[in-house]
Amino acid sequence: MLTNKEIVDAIHQMRAMYPEAGTTLKADTTFHFLLATILSAQSTDKSVNMITPALFTRFPTPKSLAKAEPEDAEPYIQSLGLYHNKAKYLVNAARGIVTNFNGQVPHTMKELTSLPGVGRKVANVVLAECFHIPAFPVDTHVSRVARRLGMVNPNATVLQIEKRLKEAVPKDEWLDAHHAMIFFGRYQCTARNPKCNKCPLLPICKYGQDNVF
């Protein structure tokens, strides 16, 4: 298992590889960013960005979407996986915002995760990106990179990964670290055919060494 310093040093190397790393979801309001983040589950940001402009135009506010039925939202998102469930999440999240939060997207973990379709990862993304509240979202890329590099136990849960990374990384670097790990996982330490033989972190990565040697 890597030490705190080794974790930070590894993330700094990832950041150096991808200095432009940041959110790739596009939205014009906090509400729309929340919708885009919900839609990004098991879908690429690129595919989400392709369909959201029409969705956002049709439903500009929580109130407008809260009045709709899931069937009204489905045509806008049907190119995405799990669109039936996602349409329900969008509409019911909007209804929750209107009913419980006076039409404003809440900005605490407890309140955000009370909304349908909003788990801890989505809530962390919204807190960090929209409200500048320190958070360390853990998605599939972050989880994969953390486990492979030995930042955490191979069987660590998402919550355990988040806790370990928040312990190791200075709070003011959490969001940058999150983005660096996502880009590293997206383009270098990929789920299939990771580029281990050309990875600058190979010397500290047992997973990579087992793959290469």
PyMOL commands that set and color helices and strands:
alter all, ss='L'
color gray80, all
select helices_A, chain A and resi 4-17+30-39+45-58+62-66+70-77+83-100+109-112+120-131+140-149+158-168+171-187+196-198+202-204+206-212
alter helices_A, ss='H'
color red, helices_A
deselect
rebuild
show_as cartoon
